[in-house]
Structure formats: structure tokens, C-alpha cells
Amino acid sequence: MPLPLPLPLASAGAPSGRFSGRLPWDAPPNRLSVAVAQARADGAPLLDLTVSNPTRAMPELYPADLLLPLAEERGLRYEPSPQGADEARQSIAAYYNAGATRAVPVLPEHLVLCASTSEAYTWLFQLLCDPGQSVLFPKPSYPLLEFLAGLAAARLRPYPLSFEGGRTGRWWLDQTALREACTADTRAVVVVSPNNPTGSLLRRSELAALCALCRERDLALIVDEVFADYVLCRPPTEPAAAARQAADPLVHSVLAAVQELGEAAPLCFVLSGLSKVVGLPQLKLGWVHVGGPEPLRRQAQDRLELIADTFLSVGTPVQLAAPRLLGEQPRVRAALTARLHANLELLHAAVHDSACQLLPVEGGWYAVLRLPRLMSEEEWALLLLERDRVLVHPGYFYDFAQEAYLVLSLLCPPAVLAEGARRLVARVAAA
């Protein structure tokens, strides 16, 4: 994920009334972004522990001929479909139905294709919200959501994910705070599972509470499952922890769990795409699965297809290539998962017996470190960059409510992560 930078759309001295107020166009750059730009301009190498693009982190996974299907001659014909090409949707349904980590019955006709999950969020905010109406979203979470909501003239209201316990603690959804965040103008609830960046999955009781709230308040449930193929946690070996998890298990697929509810389910939109499923963010193909009770589900999909038809943003070549690309998913997933597990073990070993706490990671591509509150997380990140040439993200990029958290990518080359973690632990010890 790129560092948050100011949007360069408002020139100095330009009348503010000339532009919309949807976004903070002239927000000043944060200190870390300025320092990173200066460090790169200096030319000295950085240990970048934020690399999260698989084609950069593991280029060996992608053979030179992988993108040849994009040059198929049929791609010269323009035959737009609001819902997306039938063969692309069939290949996505087949990916779900034969999933290595979770088999989920999905019908191709319940899928709507888009260019990315970012576009899917924007379409759903436009579908569900009149200007000024609100959507609930988790904090900490991916910071782009606020920009997407702003561009759709919707408002975001946060509900907290809280961390409890020490080194064996876990993230949990505060159900009371979730209900308190819900107001008369709320139209939907966003869930990210596994969450980015906390790596936490929903528990069964938490999903039940979300579905109950949505049914009670007539809200839609928007589920971001882009990291669902990358569940990293192993069954607990300690008897008490195993008993707790058996009583309230992790939900590996919200899509499957909601479908099992049948007509008792709320209107539910599940998002994913090639960016994480096969590690190819540059190909710009995402999708939305529309679920829930009929006829509400059909009404929602008809309206979503009207929005999709207005933009027709998905390219023909990538839709035609989808079956071949999704055929690579088992191989790519296995390699990425092996890297994630190895780096997670490496990070565990690096911070063992140090003042740094590695928070539990249940899934996804990121790890969160909690550092002593000797200084702010931005000051920690700046110190590591300027003294040790190590780049990490401070927690406030993701709206962590407390200090001091740092976020690292688990996709980094292992040698880079090992040396970066060594320098980080040494810097914390010196401080």
C-alpha cells in the first residue's frame, strides 16, 4: 500500500469555492512521507518493510507468459455486459466452488464484475446511501475507505475493534459500541475479515451480532474478504484456548456463513478480486457477490448492474483471461502462504524476549507490532527511517486508537525482513 500523501489537486491560492468539499484536497503532507521522499532522494538503500505487492515481493511467481491470454484476439471485440462477461463470472464461481481453503457454493448470476474492490465500495455507497447518509466501518482498518465514502458523498462512522490481553490476547468486535454507532441515517455496515491491518477474523458470535443488527435496522452488510485465502492461524494447543475457540470459532468465510442463513440473512455484498486472489493488483478485476433474501437480493443486483452499466469500467481482455489467471490461484496461494507463515515465524523469533510485542495474526498479509510508549508511533517510524534506514508504517495510518503501533508487511523478502526486524529491535532496546 502506498504511503498516504496529500492530493495535488488544489494549487496554491486557488479559490476554495471552485472545488467540491468531498475530500481534504489541500491536506499537508505528513512528516513520514516527507522523510521517505528525502531518504529516497539521498540514494542510500532502504529496508522497506511495507512492500505488499506480490509482483515486487515475489516476482519469481509470475512467468513471462502469464499475461499472454490478455492478447487473445477476442479482446478486440467490444461486447459490453453490465454484469460482466459470462465466462469470467463462471470462472470466479468455479474458484469459490472448488476453493482449497473453503468451498463456497456461488452462482455466476449472483456476481457483478468491477475494476477493483475500491470501485466496488464506491458503487455500493452510491447504491445504498443518499448524500450525507452513513456507513459503519471498523477501526483500525484500511484508510482508503474514508476517501471512497467522501467521493460518494457518504459519511463513515467508526466502530471499534479492540485488543484485549497481553501476548496471548486477541482482537474483538465491541458489539455495544457497534450498536451505539448506528444512527437513523445509517444504511450499511462494513466488515473486513481478515482485517487489514490487524489480521483478525470475525468470530461466529460477532457475525451473528452483525447479521442481527442488519436485520433489525434494515441495513446492508458489506463484507471485504480479499484476504480470505490467507488464513494463517493454527488451532490452539493450550486446552483453555482450544475450548474458547471451539465455543466461538473463527469464521473463515463470511460469504459461506451468511449463505447458510438463507432467508434469515441480511442483504449482503461480498467483495474480492484478482489483486489478492492471484496477487495481481495491476490487472484491475474485482467482483461483488450479491446475496440475501429474495426479492430484495434481486432488486439490489438490478440497481447495482445499472451503476455498472453506467461506467462499464472492466476491460474485455482481463475478463477473457480470468479463467487462465484463476487457474494459477492454487499455485500462487500456496507460495504466498508459505512466505507469510515463514515471515511470521521469523518475526516471532526476532521480537522474542524484546520490548516489542507481535500481536496475533489470524490472516492476511500484515503484522502489527506494539512498541513501548516512550514516544509516538510517528516518532518511532521517523527514528527507524533516519537512524536505521528501515521503513515501517505507523499505526495512525490505519486509525489505531492508541499508541504505539507499527505495521509491517509479511510479504517482504525474508532477508530484508530479518535485517529490518533486527535493526528495529536493537533501536527499541537502545531507546
N, C-alpha and C positions, 0 to 999 in steps of 0.2 A: 504494500500500500504506500503511495507517495506521501511525503510529509505534507501536512496541511499548510497551504500557502495562501496569501491574500489573492483575491481575484482581480486581475489587472484591467478591469473594465471602466473604472471611473478615473479620468485624467484629473490632474491637479487643477483646481479652480473651476471645474465643470459645475454648472448649476445642478443642485441635487434634484430639483423637480423634473429634470429631463429623463430620469430613470425610475424604474419601479422600486418599491421598498421591500421586495421579496427577500433579498439577501443583503448581508453587510458588505457591499461591494468594495468599500474602501478600508476594510479592516487592516490594521498594520501587521506586518509580519511578526511571527513570534521569535523569541530570542534564539531558539534552537535552529529554526530554518535559516536565519541569518548566519549563524555559526557554521552550519553544514555547508552552505554556499561558499563561505570563506575558506573552510578547510579543504574543500574540493578544488577551489581556485589555487590554493597553495601547492597542490600537486602531490603532496605526501599521501601514501596509501592509507585508506580507512579500513577497519574491520567492521563491515556493515552487517549487523545482527538483525536487520529489519527486512532482508531480502525475502520476498514472499511470492515471486513469480517463478513457477516451476521451470519455465524455459530458460531462466537465468540460473536458478539454483541447481538444476539437474538437466543440462542440455543434452546429455547422452541418452535421455529417454525418447528423444524426438528424432527419428531417422529423416534423412533428406527427402525421401519420397512420401512422407506422411501427408503432405498437403497436395499431392497430385490430384486427388479427387476434386479439389476446388477448380481445376482446369477442365472439368468434364464439359463436353460440347453442349450438353443440355442447358448448362448455365447461361448460354447466350439467349435463351428464350425467356421472355418475361411473362410469367403466368401467375400473377399475384393472387394470394389467398389470405383473407383476413386472419384466419385461424392458424395458418402456416401450412406448408406442404405436407400432404398426407404421408408420404414415405418417411419424412423426418419425424412426424409425430408417432408413427408406428415404431420407429427405431427407439424413440425415447420410452414408449410404453414397454417395449421388449427389455430395455435396460432395467426398468423397475421390476418387471415380472420375473426376471431371472437374476435379480441382484445377488451378488456374492455375500453382501453383508446383511441384506434384508430383502426378501421377496415381497413386493407390494403389488396387488392387482390394480392396474391402471388401464383405463380405456383411452385410446388415442383421441376419441372425440371429446374428451374432457380436458384436453391440453390446448393452450393458446401460446404460440411462439412469440418471442420478443428478442430484442438485440442483447439484452443483459438483464440481470436481476435489478440493477439500478433503474432501468426503464420500466420493469415490471412494478416496482414500488411506485413510481410516478403515475403509471396508468391506474393502479389500484387506489391511490389517493384521489385521483381525478374521478374515478368511478364512484367512490364511496362518500366523498366529502364535498359539500358546498364550501365556498371560500370562508375561512375562519373556523370551520369545524375541526375537531381534534382527533388525533390518533394516539393511543398509548404505546410507548416503546420502552424497552429495558435500558437501564443504565447500570453498569458500563455497557457500551455497545459501539458498533461501527459509526464513526462520526458523520458519514456522508448522509445519513438519514435526515438530518436537520436541513441540509441543503435541498434534498429531493422534496421534502414536505414544503419548504418555502417556495420552491418553484411551482408547486401545485396549489399554492395559496391555502394549504392546510397548516394546522398547528400541531406540534408534538407535545405531549405531556408525558414526562418520565415516570416509570415505576421502578423501584429499586431491586437489583439483585444484590444480596448481602452475603458477606463471607463470615462464617462463624467458626470458632475453634482455632486451635493452633496449627501445628504442622500436619495434622490429620483432619483438618476442617474441610468444609465444602461450601460451595455457593448455593443459595436457596432463594426462592421467589417469595417475597413478603406479600402474602395474599391480602392482608388487611390494607397495606399501602396501595396495592393494585386497585382495590375497590374504592379507596379514597381518591385515587387519581381519576377515576371515571366520573364524568360530569354529564349534564344534559346534552351537551354538544358533541360527545364522544361517538365516533362512528366505527372504530375498529381497534383491535389490539394486535401489536406486532410481537412475534416471538422469534427468537433466533436460537436454534438448537442443532448442533453445538454452537454456543455463543462465541462471537468474535468480539473481544479477545480472551474472555475468561476461560474458554474451553469447557464450559459447563453444559450438561444436558438437563432437560426437564426430567423431573420425577413424575411418576404416574399420578400422584395426588395433586401435583401442581398443574398438570394438563387438565385433570378433572375440574379443578377450580377455574381455570381459564375458560373451558367449554361451558361450565355452569354460568359464569358471568356473561359470556357472549349470548347464551340463550335467554337469560333473564333480561338483559338490557337491549336485545336485538342488535348485537354488534357482530361484525365480521372478524374472523381470526385470520391474520396474515402470518404465514409460517415461512421463515427463511431457513431452508435445510441444505444450503450449498455445501456444508462440510459433513453431511450425514454419512458419507462413505468413509470417514476418517475418525471412527470411534477408537480411542487409544486406551481406555481404562481396562484393567483386568479385574476379574472377580476378587473381592477382598478375601484375605486369608484369615484375618482376625475374626473369631466367632461372633462377637457382638456387632461388628461392622457388617459381616455377611448377613446376619439376621435382620439388621435395619434395612439393608438393600433388598432382601427378599420380601420384606413387608411393603416397601415402597420402591419398586425397581426403576431403573433408568429407562427412559423412552428413547429407543434407538431410531424410531421412525414415527414422527408425529403424523405424517400422512397415513401410515398404516393404522395407527391408533384411532385417528378420527374417523377413518372409513369404517372401522369396526363398530362405531356408534350408530351407523346407519341413519335413520330418520331423526334420531336424537342428537345428531351432530349439528353444530352451528354452520353457517355459511363459512367456508374455509378455502383460502387460496394458499397453495404451497409453491414456493419458488426454488428454482435451481437452474443450472446451466453448465455449459462446457468449460467455463472458467475454472471450476474446481473439480468437476466430474472427471475430466481428462486433462486438467492442468493447462488449458489453452485459452487464456483470457483475451487474446488478441483476435479470436475468431468471431466473437460477438454473436453468440446464440444462447439465449436463455429460454425459459418456459414457465408458465403458470398452470398448475393443475387446479381446476375449479371443482370443489366438492361441497357437499351439504344436501339438505333435504330438497326434494322437488316440490313445487315448480320453482322455488327460489333459486336453486342452483342454475337452472336453465335461463332464468331471467338475468342473473348476474353474468353468465357467459355471453349471452346475446349482446349485452351492453359493453362487455369487455372487448368483444370482437368488433364492435363499432369503433371503439377507440383505436384498436389495432389497425383497422381498415383506414382510418384517418391518416395514419403515419406510414404504414407498410415499410417498416424500418429494417426487417430481416432480409439479408441478401439471399438471392437464389443459390449461388454456389455453395454457401455453407450449409444450407438446408439439404442440398443434394449429397453433400459429403458427410452428413450426420451419421448415416448407418456405418460407414467405414470408420469414422472417428470414434464412435461409441463402441465399436468392436475392439478398440485399443484399451477400453476402460479397465478391464481386469489387470492387464499388464502394468498400466500406469499407476493404478491404485495400489497394487502390491509393492511397487518400487517406492512410491511416495510414502506409504505407510511404514515400510521398513526404515526409511530415512527418519521419519517422525519419531518412531519408537527408539531408534539408536540415539538420536539427538536428545530425546527426553531423558534417557538413561545417562548420557554424558553430562547433561545439565544437573541432574540429581547428584552425580558424583562430584561435580565441580563446586557445588554450594554446600555439600555436606560438612557439618561442623563449622560453618561460617555464620556470619551475622545476616546473611541473605536467606530469605525463605522462598522456596519454589512452591507456589500454590498448586493444588491438584489440577491436572489436565485430564479431562474425560474425552475430549475430541477436538478436532480442528488442527490448525497449523501454527498456533501461537502458545507461548508460555508467559506467565506473569510472575515476576519476582517482587517480593516486598522487602524493601530496604529499611534500615534504621532511620528514624525521623530526625537525623542530625541536620538535614537541610531539605529543601523542597525537591520533588522529583525532577523538576526542570533543572535545578542546580546540580543534582546528581548527573543528569544526562549531559549537561554542558561540561562538567568536570571530566567525565569519561571521554567526551569528544576531544576536549582541548589538551588534556594531560596524557590520555592513553590511546587516542585515535580509535575509539570504539563508539559506534553509533547504535543507540537504542531509542525506543520511543517512550516518552514519559506518559504516565497513566492519564494525565489530564487530556491528552489527545482523544481518549475514549470515554471521558466524563467519569473517571473514578471519583468517588465522593470523598475519599480520604487520601492522605499522603502516607508513604511514598512508594509508588509502584512503577515498575519499568516493564515494558512489553517487548519480547524478543520473538523472532520467527524461528520455528523448528525446522524450516526447510534449508537453512544455511548449510553450506559445505561443512562437514564435521570439523575439519581442521580450523576453519575460521571461527566456528562456534567455540571450540575448545580453547583457543588462544584468547578470544574475546571474553569468555567467561573467566578465564584465569586472571586477566587484567582487571576485570570488574571486581572479582572477589578480593584481589590484592588492594585495589583502590578503596573498597569499603573498609578493609582491615586497617589501612593507613589512616583513614578518616576517624 
